[in-house]
Structure formats: C-alpha cells, structure tokens
Amino acid sequence: MTLLLCRFVDTPCNELQLETVAAIFEWPAFLQESASEPFAGVLAKAAAKLMDVFGDLEAAWRDDATRKSFLKLPFK
C-alpha cells in the first residue's frame, strides 16, 4: 500500500482521475486522520485536485459534464 501511496503522491495533479480522488475520500476515518506523511500527502493532493476542478463552483455547476462529476462525489 505504501508503494501505491508514494506513486500517487508523485503523480501530477492534472493527471489524477476524479474517481480516484473520490475513492480516497471514502477511506476509513483512521486513514484520513493519520498524521503519517504518505496519507497526509495523498489527502492534500486529492483536495488540490478537487479545488482545481471545482474551485469555481458556479462555473463548474453551469458546465453539464462538470456538474455530473460533482454530483458523483461522496457527500463527505
């Protein structure tokens, strides 16, 4: 799992898929709250991807494809 996390952290934000980011936010709470560097780095990168795609929520909501992607994200 550590190798997978390291590879994820090394992946540029623009290459991340929203499905992967959504899956990260569905991790168990103990992983999301972990102070461990690999987990914290992965969460930070996932949050950055969400801000990159949905940072301007009004513009994202007006775009049909982006709105559908937003609605597929987990509630949390």
HTML snippet that shows the backbone in 3Dmol.js (N, CA, C, O; Angstrom):
<script src="https://3Dmol.org/build/3Dmol-min.js"></script>
<div id="view" style="width:600px;height:400px;position:relative"></div>
<script>
const pdb = `
ATOM      1  N   MET A   1       0.825  -1.189   0.000  1.00  0.00           N
ATOM      2  CA  MET A   1       0.000   0.000   0.000  1.00  0.00           C
ATOM      3  C   MET A   1       0.868   1.251   0.000  1.00  0.00           C
ATOM      4  O   MET A   1       0.517   2.247  -0.633  1.00  0.00           O
ATOM      5  N   THR A   2       2.006   1.212   0.707  1.00  0.00           N
ATOM      6  CA  THR A   2       2.891   2.375   0.760  1.00  0.00           C
ATOM      7  C   THR A   2       3.410   2.723  -0.627  1.00  0.00           C
ATOM      8  O   THR A   2       3.503   3.902  -0.969  1.00  0.00           O
ATOM      9  N   LEU A   3       3.750   1.717  -1.434  1.00  0.00           N
ATOM     10  CA  LEU A   3       4.214   1.964  -2.788  1.00  0.00           C
ATOM     11  C   LEU A   3       3.137   2.654  -3.606  1.00  0.00           C
ATOM     12  O   LEU A   3       3.428   3.591  -4.349  1.00  0.00           O
ATOM     13  N   LEU A   4       1.913   2.210  -3.481  1.00  0.00           N
ATOM     14  CA  LEU A   4       0.793   2.835  -4.184  1.00  0.00           C
ATOM     15  C   LEU A   4       0.632   4.287  -3.752  1.00  0.00           C
ATOM     16  O   LEU A   4       0.415   5.161  -4.590  1.00  0.00           O
ATOM     17  N   LEU A   5       0.736   4.552  -2.454  1.00  0.00           N
ATOM     18  CA  LEU A   5       0.611   5.923  -1.952  1.00  0.00           C
ATOM     19  C   LEU A   5       1.721   6.803  -2.486  1.00  0.00           C
ATOM     20  O   LEU A   5       1.473   7.938  -2.892  1.00  0.00           O
ATOM     21  N   CYS A   6       2.935   6.297  -2.491  1.00  0.00           N
ATOM     22  CA  CYS A   6       4.059   7.083  -2.991  1.00  0.00           C
ATOM     23  C   CYS A   6       3.895   7.403  -4.466  1.00  0.00           C
ATOM     24  O   CYS A   6       4.190   8.515  -4.902  1.00  0.00           O
ATOM     25  N   ARG A   7       3.429   6.440  -5.226  1.00  0.00           N
ATOM     26  CA  ARG A   7       3.203   6.671  -6.654  1.00  0.00           C
ATOM     27  C   ARG A   7       2.116   7.717  -6.851  1.00  0.00           C
ATOM     28  O   ARG A   7       2.213   8.548  -7.754  1.00  0.00           O
ATOM     29  N   PHE A   8       1.084   7.683  -6.018  1.00  0.00           N
ATOM     30  CA  PHE A   8       0.006   8.662  -6.112  1.00  0.00           C
ATOM     31  C   PHE A   8       0.527  10.061  -5.805  1.00  0.00           C
ATOM     32  O   PHE A   8       0.188  11.014  -6.507  1.00  0.00           O
ATOM     33  N   VAL A   9       1.343  10.194  -4.768  1.00  0.00           N
ATOM     34  CA  VAL A   9       1.880  11.496  -4.384  1.00  0.00           C
ATOM     35  C   VAL A   9       2.754  12.061  -5.494  1.00  0.00           C
ATOM     36  O   VAL A   9       2.799  13.277  -5.681  1.00  0.00           O
ATOM     37  N   ASP A  10       3.450  11.200  -6.237  1.00  0.00           N
ATOM     38  CA  ASP A  10       4.320  11.649  -7.322  1.00  0.00           C
ATOM     39  C   ASP A  10       3.558  11.975  -8.604  1.00  0.00           C
ATOM     40  O   ASP A  10       4.134  12.554  -9.525  1.00  0.00           O
ATOM     41  N   THR A  11       2.301  11.622  -8.681  1.00  0.00           N
ATOM     42  CA  THR A  11       1.503  11.879  -9.878  1.00  0.00           C
ATOM     43  C   THR A  11       1.089  13.349  -9.919  1.00  0.00           C
ATOM     44  O   THR A  11       0.566  13.866  -8.932  1.00  0.00           O
ATOM     45  N   PRO A  12       1.315  14.032 -11.045  1.00  0.00           N
ATOM     46  CA  PRO A  12       0.873  15.427 -11.142  1.00  0.00           C
ATOM     47  C   PRO A  12      -0.646  15.529 -10.962  1.00  0.00           C
ATOM     48  O   PRO A  12      -1.399  14.650 -11.381  1.00  0.00           O
ATOM     49  N   CYS A  13      -1.061  16.600 -10.343  1.00  0.00           N
ATOM     50  CA  CYS A  13      -2.471  16.801 -10.021  1.00  0.00           C
ATOM     51  C   CYS A  13      -3.362  16.726 -11.263  1.00  0.00           C
ATOM     52  O   CYS A  13      -4.460  16.173 -11.209  1.00  0.00           O
ATOM     53  N   ASN A  14      -2.892  17.281 -12.376  1.00  0.00           N
ATOM     54  CA  ASN A  14      -3.733  17.300 -13.578  1.00  0.00           C
ATOM     55  C   ASN A  14      -3.917  15.915 -14.192  1.00  0.00           C
ATOM     56  O   ASN A  14      -4.770  15.745 -15.064  1.00  0.00           O
ATOM     57  N   GLU A  15      -3.146  14.928 -13.765  1.00  0.00           N
ATOM     58  CA  GLU A  15      -3.285  13.567 -14.291  1.00  0.00           C
ATOM     59  C   GLU A  15      -4.177  12.684 -13.422  1.00  0.00           C
ATOM     60  O   GLU A  15      -4.462  11.546 -13.795  1.00  0.00           O
ATOM     61  N   LEU A  16      -4.613  13.176 -12.291  1.00  0.00           N
ATOM     62  CA  LEU A  16      -5.458  12.389 -11.401  1.00  0.00           C
ATOM     63  C   LEU A  16      -6.880  12.300 -11.939  1.00  0.00           C
ATOM     64  O   LEU A  16      -7.403  13.253 -12.515  1.00  0.00           O
ATOM     65  N   GLN A  17      -7.482  11.160 -11.744  1.00  0.00           N
ATOM     66  CA  GLN A  17      -8.869  10.956 -12.146  1.00  0.00           C
ATOM     67  C   GLN A  17      -9.780  11.262 -10.957  1.00  0.00           C
ATOM     68  O   GLN A  17      -9.431  10.971  -9.813  1.00  0.00           O
ATOM     69  N   LEU A  18     -10.937  11.845 -11.227  1.00  0.00           N
ATOM     70  CA  LEU A  18     -11.860  12.172 -10.140  1.00  0.00           C
ATOM     71  C   LEU A  18     -12.351  10.924  -9.415  1.00  0.00           C
ATOM     72  O   LEU A  18     -12.656  10.985  -8.224  1.00  0.00           O
ATOM     73  N   GLU A  19     -12.432   9.801 -10.112  1.00  0.00           N
ATOM     74  CA  GLU A  19     -12.850   8.563  -9.461  1.00  0.00           C
ATOM     75  C   GLU A  19     -11.849   8.158  -8.386  1.00  0.00           C
ATOM     76  O   GLU A  19     -12.233   7.674  -7.322  1.00  0.00           O
ATOM     77  N   THR A  20     -10.568   8.358  -8.667  1.00  0.00           N
ATOM     78  CA  THR A  20      -9.518   8.044  -7.697  1.00  0.00           C
ATOM     79  C   THR A  20      -9.623   8.979  -6.501  1.00  0.00           C
ATOM     80  O   THR A  20      -9.532   8.543  -5.354  1.00  0.00           O
ATOM     81  N   VAL A  21      -9.812  10.260  -6.771  1.00  0.00           N
ATOM     82  CA  VAL A  21      -9.941  11.244  -5.693  1.00  0.00           C
ATOM     83  C   VAL A  21     -11.153  10.919  -4.823  1.00  0.00           C
ATOM     84  O   VAL A  21     -11.069  10.972  -3.596  1.00  0.00           O
ATOM     85  N   ALA A  22     -12.269  10.586  -5.447  1.00  0.00           N
ATOM     86  CA  ALA A  22     -13.471  10.238  -4.687  1.00  0.00           C
ATOM     87  C   ALA A  22     -13.232   9.022  -3.811  1.00  0.00           C
ATOM     88  O   ALA A  22     -13.696   8.974  -2.672  1.00  0.00           O
ATOM     89  N   ALA A  23     -12.511   8.039  -4.334  1.00  0.00           N
ATOM     90  CA  ALA A  23     -12.213   6.832  -3.554  1.00  0.00           C
ATOM     91  C   ALA A  23     -11.359   7.155  -2.334  1.00  0.00           C
ATOM     92  O   ALA A  23     -11.531   6.547  -1.277  1.00  0.00           O
ATOM     93  N   ILE A  24     -10.453   8.092  -2.470  1.00  0.00           N
ATOM     94  CA  ILE A  24      -9.601   8.478  -1.346  1.00  0.00           C
ATOM     95  C   ILE A  24     -10.443   9.065  -0.216  1.00  0.00           C
ATOM     96  O   ILE A  24     -10.192   8.784   0.956  1.00  0.00           O
ATOM     97  N   PHE A  25     -11.424   9.865  -0.559  1.00  0.00           N
ATOM     98  CA  PHE A  25     -12.261  10.471   0.465  1.00  0.00           C
ATOM     99  C   PHE A  25     -13.264   9.482   1.063  1.00  0.00           C
ATOM    100  O   PHE A  25     -13.997   9.827   1.989  1.00  0.00           O
ATOM    101  N   GLU A  26     -13.297   8.272   0.544  1.00  0.00           N
ATOM    102  CA  GLU A  26     -14.119   7.219   1.136  1.00  0.00           C
ATOM    103  C   GLU A  26     -13.277   6.283   2.010  1.00  0.00           C
ATOM    104  O   GLU A  26     -13.796   5.301   2.541  1.00  0.00           O
ATOM    105  N   TRP A  27     -11.995   6.579   2.161  1.00  0.00           N
ATOM    106  CA  TRP A  27     -11.143   5.784   3.047  1.00  0.00           C
ATOM    107  C   TRP A  27     -11.712   5.805   4.457  1.00  0.00           C
ATOM    108  O   TRP A  27     -12.426   6.738   4.824  1.00  0.00           O
ATOM    109  N   PRO A  28     -11.404   4.795   5.242  1.00  0.00           N
ATOM    110  CA  PRO A  28     -11.822   4.799   6.653  1.00  0.00           C
ATOM    111  C   PRO A  28     -11.250   6.018   7.384  1.00  0.00           C
ATOM    112  O   PRO A  28     -10.191   6.529   7.020  1.00  0.00           O
ATOM    113  N   ALA A  29     -11.949   6.466   8.395  1.00  0.00           N
ATOM    114  CA  ALA A  29     -11.556   7.669   9.129  1.00  0.00           C
ATOM    115  C   ALA A  29     -10.139   7.569   9.691  1.00  0.00           C
ATOM    116  O   ALA A  29      -9.408   8.560   9.692  1.00  0.00           O
ATOM    117  N   PHE A  30      -9.739   6.381  10.171  1.00  0.00           N
ATOM    118  CA  PHE A  30      -8.404   6.279  10.769  1.00  0.00           C
ATOM    119  C   PHE A  30      -7.307   6.555   9.747  1.00  0.00           C
ATOM    120  O   PHE A  30      -6.231   7.021  10.122  1.00  0.00           O
ATOM    121  N   LEU A  31      -7.547   6.282   8.471  1.00  0.00           N
ATOM    122  CA  LEU A  31      -6.556   6.605   7.441  1.00  0.00           C
ATOM    123  C   LEU A  31      -6.596   8.094   7.109  1.00  0.00           C
ATOM    124  O   LEU A  31      -5.551   8.718   6.925  1.00  0.00           O
ATOM    125  N   GLN A  32      -7.791   8.661   7.032  1.00  0.00           N
ATOM    126  CA  GLN A  32      -7.908  10.079   6.707  1.00  0.00           C
ATOM    127  C   GLN A  32      -7.347  10.958   7.813  1.00  0.00           C
ATOM    128  O   GLN A  32      -6.855  12.053   7.541  1.00  0.00           O
ATOM    129  N   GLU A  33      -7.413  10.497   9.048  1.00  0.00           N
ATOM    130  CA  GLU A  33      -6.939  11.286  10.175  1.00  0.00           C
ATOM    131  C   GLU A  33      -5.481  10.984  10.509  1.00  0.00           C
ATOM    132  O   GLU A  33      -4.927  11.562  11.444  1.00  0.00           O
ATOM    133  N   SER A  34      -4.872  10.100   9.766  1.00  0.00           N
ATOM    134  CA  SER A  34      -3.499   9.697  10.039  1.00  0.00           C
ATOM    135  C   SER A  34      -2.542  10.865   9.831  1.00  0.00           C
ATOM    136  O   SER A  34      -2.640  11.599   8.847  1.00  0.00           O
ATOM    137  N   ALA A  35      -1.627  11.023  10.760  1.00  0.00           N
ATOM    138  CA  ALA A  35      -0.611  12.067  10.645  1.00  0.00           C
ATOM    139  C   ALA A  35       0.567  11.581   9.802  1.00  0.00           C
ATOM    140  O   ALA A  35       1.505  12.335   9.546  1.00  0.00           O
ATOM    141  N   SER A  36       0.516  10.333   9.377  1.00  0.00           N
ATOM    142  CA  SER A  36       1.590   9.748   8.587  1.00  0.00           C
ATOM    143  C   SER A  36       1.738  10.517   7.276  1.00  0.00           C
ATOM    144  O   SER A  36       0.747  10.829   6.615  1.00  0.00           O
ATOM    145  N   GLU A  37       2.965  10.817   6.911  1.00  0.00           N
ATOM    146  CA  GLU A  37       3.245  11.620   5.722  1.00  0.00           C
ATOM    147  C   GLU A  37       2.623  11.063   4.437  1.00  0.00           C
ATOM    148  O   GLU A  37       2.012  11.836   3.699  1.00  0.00           O
ATOM    149  N   PRO A  38       2.741   9.776   4.128  1.00  0.00           N
ATOM    150  CA  PRO A  38       2.132   9.321   2.870  1.00  0.00           C
ATOM    151  C   PRO A  38       0.630   9.582   2.814  1.00  0.00           C
ATOM    152  O   PRO A  38       0.114  10.019   1.786  1.00  0.00           O
ATOM    153  N   PHE A  39      -0.070   9.318   3.909  1.00  0.00           N
ATOM    154  CA  PHE A  39      -1.521   9.519   3.899  1.00  0.00           C
ATOM    155  C   PHE A  39      -1.879  10.999   3.836  1.00  0.00           C
ATOM    156  O   PHE A  39      -2.789  11.390   3.105  1.00  0.00           O
ATOM    157  N   ALA A  40      -1.168  11.815   4.594  1.00  0.00           N
ATOM    158  CA  ALA A  40      -1.431  13.253   4.582  1.00  0.00           C
ATOM    159  C   ALA A  40      -1.151  13.841   3.198  1.00  0.00           C
ATOM    160  O   ALA A  40      -1.891  14.704   2.726  1.00  0.00           O
ATOM    161  N   GLY A  41      -0.086  13.376   2.554  1.00  0.00           N
ATOM    162  CA  GLY A  41       0.244  13.857   1.214  1.00  0.00           C
ATOM    163  C   GLY A  41      -0.800  13.476   0.186  1.00  0.00           C
ATOM    164  O   GLY A  41      -1.133  14.267  -0.697  1.00  0.00           O
ATOM    165  N   VAL A  42      -1.312  12.272   0.301  1.00  0.00           N
ATOM    166  CA  VAL A  42      -2.346  11.806  -0.628  1.00  0.00           C
ATOM    167  C   VAL A  42      -3.626  12.629  -0.455  1.00  0.00           C
ATOM    168  O   VAL A  42      -4.239  13.047  -1.437  1.00  0.00           O
ATOM    169  N   LEU A  43      -4.016  12.854   0.786  1.00  0.00           N
ATOM    170  CA  LEU A  43      -5.223  13.658   1.037  1.00  0.00           C
ATOM    171  C   LEU A  43      -5.052  15.084   0.533  1.00  0.00           C
ATOM    172  O   LEU A  43      -5.986  15.661  -0.024  1.00  0.00           O
ATOM    173  N   ALA A  44      -3.876  15.652   0.723  1.00  0.00           N
ATOM    174  CA  ALA A  44      -3.614  17.016   0.246  1.00  0.00           C
ATOM    175  C   ALA A  44      -3.697  17.086  -1.275  1.00  0.00           C
ATOM    176  O   ALA A  44      -4.249  18.033  -1.835  1.00  0.00           O
ATOM    177  N   LYS A  45      -3.145  16.080  -1.929  1.00  0.00           N
ATOM    178  CA  LYS A  45      -3.184  16.068  -3.397  1.00  0.00           C
ATOM    179  C   LYS A  45      -4.619  15.881  -3.895  1.00  0.00           C
ATOM    180  O   LYS A  45      -5.019  16.508  -4.877  1.00  0.00           O
ATOM    181  N   ALA A  46      -5.391  15.029  -3.230  1.00  0.00           N
ATOM    182  CA  ALA A  46      -6.791  14.819  -3.612  1.00  0.00           C
ATOM    183  C   ALA A  46      -7.595  16.107  -3.432  1.00  0.00           C
ATOM    184  O   ALA A  46      -8.420  16.452  -4.278  1.00  0.00           O
ATOM    185  N   ALA A  47      -7.354  16.810  -2.337  1.00  0.00           N
ATOM    186  CA  ALA A  47      -8.051  18.084  -2.093  1.00  0.00           C
ATOM    187  C   ALA A  47      -7.658  19.120  -3.139  1.00  0.00           C
ATOM    188  O   ALA A  47      -8.501  19.897  -3.587  1.00  0.00           O
ATOM    189  N   ALA A  48      -6.390  19.139  -3.532  1.00  0.00           N
ATOM    190  CA  ALA A  48      -5.930  20.073  -4.561  1.00  0.00           C
ATOM    191  C   ALA A  48      -6.608  19.784  -5.896  1.00  0.00           C
ATOM    192  O   ALA A  48      -6.968  20.708  -6.625  1.00  0.00           O
ATOM    193  N   LYS A  49      -6.781  18.512  -6.216  1.00  0.00           N
ATOM    194  CA  LYS A  49      -7.459  18.144  -7.467  1.00  0.00           C
ATOM    195  C   LYS A  49      -8.905  18.627  -7.452  1.00  0.00           C
ATOM    196  O   LYS A  49      -9.396  19.153  -8.450  1.00  0.00           O
ATOM    197  N   LEU A  50      -9.587  18.450  -6.323  1.00  0.00           N
ATOM    198  CA  LEU A  50     -10.969  18.926  -6.220  1.00  0.00           C
ATOM    199  C   LEU A  50     -11.043  20.438  -6.395  1.00  0.00           C
ATOM    200  O   LEU A  50     -11.941  20.942  -7.070  1.00  0.00           O
ATOM    201  N   MET A  51     -10.115  21.155  -5.799  1.00  0.00           N
ATOM    202  CA  MET A  51     -10.104  22.612  -5.948  1.00  0.00           C
ATOM    203  C   MET A  51      -9.788  23.011  -7.385  1.00  0.00           C
ATOM    204  O   MET A  51     -10.322  23.997  -7.892  1.00  0.00           O
ATOM    205  N   ASP A  52      -8.931  22.252  -8.031  1.00  0.00           N
ATOM    206  CA  ASP A  52      -8.589  22.533  -9.422  1.00  0.00           C
ATOM    207  C   ASP A  52      -9.813  22.391 -10.328  1.00  0.00           C
ATOM    208  O   ASP A  52     -10.037  23.210 -11.219  1.00  0.00           O
ATOM    209  N   VAL A  53     -10.593  21.348 -10.090  1.00  0.00           N
ATOM    210  CA  VAL A  53     -11.746  21.070 -10.948  1.00  0.00           C
ATOM    211  C   VAL A  53     -12.974  21.875 -10.535  1.00  0.00           C
ATOM    212  O   VAL A  53     -13.691  22.394 -11.392  1.00  0.00           O
ATOM    213  N   PHE A  54     -13.222  21.984  -9.226  1.00  0.00           N
ATOM    214  CA  PHE A  54     -14.465  22.584  -8.741  1.00  0.00           C
ATOM    215  C   PHE A  54     -14.255  23.874  -7.953  1.00  0.00           C
ATOM    216  O   PHE A  54     -15.182  24.338  -7.290  1.00  0.00           O
ATOM    217  N   GLY A  55     -13.072  24.458  -8.010  1.00  0.00           N
ATOM    218  CA  GLY A  55     -12.774  25.654  -7.230  1.00  0.00           C
ATOM    219  C   GLY A  55     -13.735  26.796  -7.506  1.00  0.00           C
ATOM    220  O   GLY A  55     -14.153  27.490  -6.580  1.00  0.00           O
ATOM    221  N   ASP A  56     -14.089  26.998  -8.758  1.00  0.00           N
ATOM    222  CA  ASP A  56     -15.114  27.981  -9.110  1.00  0.00           C
ATOM    223  C   ASP A  56     -16.408  27.192  -9.275  1.00  0.00           C
ATOM    224  O   ASP A  56     -16.760  26.769 -10.376  1.00  0.00           O
ATOM    225  N   LEU A  57     -17.100  27.005  -8.172  1.00  0.00           N
ATOM    226  CA  LEU A  57     -18.268  26.125  -8.165  1.00  0.00           C
ATOM    227  C   LEU A  57     -19.378  26.620  -9.084  1.00  0.00           C
ATOM    228  O   LEU A  57     -20.079  25.810  -9.689  1.00  0.00           O
ATOM    229  N   GLU A  58     -19.549  27.926  -9.199  1.00  0.00           N
ATOM    230  CA  GLU A  58     -20.588  28.447 -10.093  1.00  0.00           C
ATOM    231  C   GLU A  58     -20.301  28.072 -11.544  1.00  0.00           C
ATOM    232  O   GLU A  58     -21.201  27.648 -12.269  1.00  0.00           O
ATOM    233  N   ALA A  59     -19.067  28.225 -11.959  1.00  0.00           N
ATOM    234  CA  ALA A  59     -18.695  27.850 -13.329  1.00  0.00           C
ATOM    235  C   ALA A  59     -18.799  26.347 -13.519  1.00  0.00           C
ATOM    236  O   ALA A  59     -19.268  25.879 -14.557  1.00  0.00           O
ATOM    237  N   ALA A  60     -18.364  25.589 -12.520  1.00  0.00           N
ATOM    238  CA  ALA A  60     -18.440  24.124 -12.603  1.00  0.00           C
ATOM    239  C   ALA A  60     -19.893  23.680 -12.698  1.00  0.00           C
ATOM    240  O   ALA A  60     -20.203  22.743 -13.433  1.00  0.00           O
ATOM    241  N   TRP A  61     -20.776  24.327 -11.977  1.00  0.00           N
ATOM    242  CA  TRP A  61     -22.190  23.942 -11.968  1.00  0.00           C
ATOM    243  C   TRP A  61     -22.854  24.243 -13.309  1.00  0.00           C
ATOM    244  O   TRP A  61     -23.766  23.529 -13.726  1.00  0.00           O
ATOM    245  N   ARG A  62     -22.404  25.289 -13.978  1.00  0.00           N
ATOM    246  CA  ARG A  62     -23.000  25.643 -15.285  1.00  0.00           C
ATOM    247  C   ARG A  62     -22.596  24.650 -16.378  1.00  0.00           C
ATOM    248  O   ARG A  62     -23.335  24.466 -17.345  1.00  0.00           O
ATOM    249  N   ASP A  63     -21.446  24.016 -16.235  1.00  0.00           N
ATOM    250  CA  ASP A  63     -20.978  23.043 -17.219  1.00  0.00           C
ATOM    251  C   ASP A  63     -21.602  21.679 -16.910  1.00  0.00           C
ATOM    252  O   ASP A  63     -21.413  21.137 -15.821  1.00  0.00           O
ATOM    253  N   ASP A  64     -22.335  21.138 -17.860  1.00  0.00           N
ATOM    254  CA  ASP A  64     -23.093  19.905 -17.629  1.00  0.00           C
ATOM    255  C   ASP A  64     -22.197  18.734 -17.202  1.00  0.00           C
ATOM    256  O   ASP A  64     -22.528  18.027 -16.249  1.00  0.00           O
ATOM    257  N   ALA A  65     -21.093  18.524 -17.878  1.00  0.00           N
ATOM    258  CA  ALA A  65     -20.210  17.401 -17.557  1.00  0.00           C
ATOM    259  C   ALA A  65     -19.574  17.577 -16.178  1.00  0.00           C
ATOM    260  O   ALA A  65     -19.470  16.617 -15.414  1.00  0.00           O
ATOM    261  N   THR A  66     -19.155  18.786 -15.865  1.00  0.00           N
ATOM    262  CA  THR A  66     -18.536  19.037 -14.564  1.00  0.00           C
ATOM    263  C   THR A  66     -19.561  18.899 -13.444  1.00  0.00           C
ATOM    264  O   THR A  66     -19.246  18.370 -12.378  1.00  0.00           O
ATOM    265  N   ARG A  67     -20.780  19.368 -13.677  1.00  0.00           N
ATOM    266  CA  ARG A  67     -21.844  19.228 -12.677  1.00  0.00           C
ATOM    267  C   ARG A  67     -22.113  17.756 -12.389  1.00  0.00           C
ATOM    268  O   ARG A  67     -22.269  17.370 -11.231  1.00  0.00           O
ATOM    269  N   LYS A  68     -22.168  16.929 -13.435  1.00  0.00           N
ATOM    270  CA  LYS A  68     -22.399  15.496 -13.241  1.00  0.00           C
ATOM    271  C   LYS A  68     -21.252  14.868 -12.456  1.00  0.00           C
ATOM    272  O   LYS A  68     -21.481  14.011 -11.603  1.00  0.00           O
ATOM    273  N   SER A  69     -20.025  15.284 -12.736  1.00  0.00           N
ATOM    274  CA  SER A  69     -18.876  14.775 -11.978  1.00  0.00           C
ATOM    275  C   SER A  69     -18.969  15.179 -10.516  1.00  0.00           C
ATOM    276  O   SER A  69     -18.667  14.383  -9.628  1.00  0.00           O
ATOM    277  N   PHE A  70     -19.384  16.403 -10.267  1.00  0.00           N
ATOM    278  CA  PHE A  70     -19.533  16.893  -8.896  1.00  0.00           C
ATOM    279  C   PHE A  70     -20.577  16.080  -8.139  1.00  0.00           C
ATOM    280  O   PHE A  70     -20.370  15.725  -6.979  1.00  0.00           O
ATOM    281  N   LEU A  71     -21.673  15.793  -8.778  1.00  0.00           N
ATOM    282  CA  LEU A  71     -22.752  15.054  -8.134  1.00  0.00           C
ATOM    283  C   LEU A  71     -22.395  13.598  -7.840  1.00  0.00           C
ATOM    284  O   LEU A  71     -23.038  12.961  -7.007  1.00  0.00           O
ATOM    285  N   LYS A  72     -21.388  13.074  -8.508  1.00  0.00           N
ATOM    286  CA  LYS A  72     -20.938  11.704  -8.260  1.00  0.00           C
ATOM    287  C   LYS A  72     -19.979  11.606  -7.060  1.00  0.00           C
ATOM    288  O   LYS A  72     -19.688  10.509  -6.583  1.00  0.00           O
ATOM    289  N   LEU A  73     -19.500  12.744  -6.583  1.00  0.00           N
ATOM    290  CA  LEU A  73     -18.563  12.716  -5.450  1.00  0.00           C
ATOM    291  C   LEU A  73     -19.270  12.283  -4.179  1.00  0.00           C
ATOM    292  O   LEU A  73     -20.464  12.534  -4.017  1.00  0.00           O
ATOM    293  N   PRO A  74     -18.543  11.631  -3.270  1.00  0.00           N
ATOM    294  CA  PRO A  74     -19.142  11.267  -1.989  1.00  0.00           C
ATOM    295  C   PRO A  74     -19.521  12.535  -1.226  1.00  0.00           C
ATOM    296  O   PRO A  74     -18.866  13.568  -1.366  1.00  0.00           O
ATOM    297  N   PHE A  75     -20.561  12.454  -0.431  1.00  0.00           N
ATOM    298  CA  PHE A  75     -21.059  13.618   0.288  1.00  0.00           C
ATOM    299  C   PHE A  75     -19.985  14.260   1.156  1.00  0.00           C
ATOM    300  O   PHE A  75     -19.871  15.485   1.199  1.00  0.00           O
ATOM    301  N   LYS A  76     -19.211  13.453   1.835  1.00  0.00           N
ATOM    302  CA  LYS A  76     -18.187  13.982   2.740  1.00  0.00           C
ATOM    303  C   LYS A  76     -17.222  14.868   1.991  1.00  0.00           C
ATOM    304  O   LYS A  76     -16.288  15.406   2.586  1.00  0.00           O
TER     305      LYS A  76
END
`;
const viewer = $3Dmol.createViewer("view");
viewer.addModel(pdb, "pdb");
viewer.setStyle({}, {cartoon: {color: "spectrum"}});
viewer.zoomTo();
viewer.render();
</script>
